[in-house]
Structure formats: C-alpha cells, structure tokens
Amino acid sequence: MKELTLELALKMIEAAERWARDIAGFPCSIAVVGKSGTVIAVHRMDRAGMATTDIAIEKAWTAVAFKMPTLMGSRWLDPRNLGKLMGDHAMGMIGRGKGRLCFIPGGIPITDEENEVIGAIGCSGVPSGVGDISDTSVSQVGVIALYE
Amino acid sequence: MMNLEMAKKLLQTGMKKAQEKGTPCSIAIVDENGWLVALHRMDGAAIPTAEIARDKAWTAATFRIPSAEVSQFGDPKVPGYGFNVQNWNERLTTIAGGMPIWDGDRFIGAIGVCGGTLEEDVTLCKKVIEETGQRT
C-alpha cells in the first residue's frame, strides 16, 4: 500500500493551487491529510479568507473518516430532506467527531491501486454555482495530479 | 506582508535544514495576525507536531516575541504578573520554537517549528529567518 508522503501532498497542492489561481480565479486554501486524518500539508493562497485553512482541513478529515467525498455526505444535512422517512437525512451528524465533521462539498479521499484510502484532499474558499468551478473541482485537480 | 510565496520560501529553507540534520519536524508559517498561511509535516514527524508548530507560530505572531518568552507574563517574580499562560486559550503555548519574523521595521508574521528538542527547534527557526534575510 502506497504511503502519502509530503512530496506527493505538495505535488497535489501545487497543481490544485495553479488551477484555482489561473483557471478558476478564486484564492482558496488546500489541505492534504494522511490515512489517519492527520495533516500533512496546508497552503492558504494570497487573499483567501483566514478561516478557510481550518475548513479545508476539516473537509479533508471528514473525507478520510467516511472514505467518501464530502459532496455525498452534504446530502444528509440538506434541510429539504427533514420530515421525510428516517435515513433520508442525518442531522445528528452536526457537531459529531469532536466538531471536526464538515459535510461541505470540497473534500475527496485519495485511494491507492488497491482501492485503499491513503488520505484525502480538501479545498475551501471557492464559491459554488459558478459553472463547473467549485471547491470540489479544485480538489479533483489535486487528485488527478497524483496520477500524472 | 506575508504571502504564500514568502511562506513557501521559508518552509523550503526549513525543510532542507531539517533534512540535513536528520530530524523530521513540522513547520508552520502564520501571517501578522496569527492566521495560518502554510503548514508542512515532514515524513516521519510525529502527528501532534503539526498542531503544536501552529500553536507556537500563533503565540509568536500575536505577542510578537519568541513563544518561550511569553512565560514571563505568568512569572510571579516579574512585575505585571497575572496572565494565565497555561490555558488562556486553546492556542497559546509557552513552549520554545515559535519566532516572530520582522522585515526591517515591519512585522510580517511568525514561524513555528516542532519535532526535535527545544534547542533544535529554536536554532532551526533562527537559521531559517536569517537565511531568508529577515530578523527575529
């Protein structure tokens, strides 16, 4: 099983950063965590909000803790699902995980060749709803860079 | 002013120095208000070092003095005693290894190092700041 090293983490972050700056045009924070959810590297781009670093780390932590993108979990907290049958929402998730859970789209787990989760990448600071540009797309660029 | 380019330069210098010494560590760079700009945990560095490095940098940036010197405010022998240096907030730490960074007369941010012994951490901070042409 491949280990996520600082070198690989920086390769992902650099690629995502370049994409966020040159193509998306939004300054943001990008974080990479290891397979136990521990921080490996965090970068906050110039003019990105100061709280974005923590949210990027939380998104990455949540992605690795649930072994799935936070985009999928965000559906659980959709208030439009309230009042429906049990299982359609999971509002009890709010405040779990010692406050580290963050089901805002933007965190993606990283898997090795054997489909084992070896870490996650998280991005915060890019507004959603501007075409294909979002926190998730910045994170995706980072994941793709790992396989180049 | 601290920007990502400057933070990367400091981190690269620090990581090179730590690799030469053979002590894996975490290095955090914060801006003039103590907010994180970049944080690297080297391969082999213990897990809590990342958060401790950030705490040290925050303390150095907000007090604008080396993090170890903050303990003087909690010393009963020093005039002005009364500051709770143990648990004033969840970020404050008096562990050595956080250093403010000045660019001439302008305060630009702080660096925090955690991973080796306290002397090693402090020496690494000083060397990095020196090498990038700033002062503590």
Interface residues (C-beta under 8 A of the other chain):
Chain A: E3 T5 L6 E7 L10 E17 S36 T38 V39 I40 A41 V42 H43 R44 M45 D46 M50 T53 D54
Chain B: N3 L4 E5 A7 K8 D31 N33 W35 L36 V37 A38 L39 H40 R41 M42 D43 I47 A50 E51
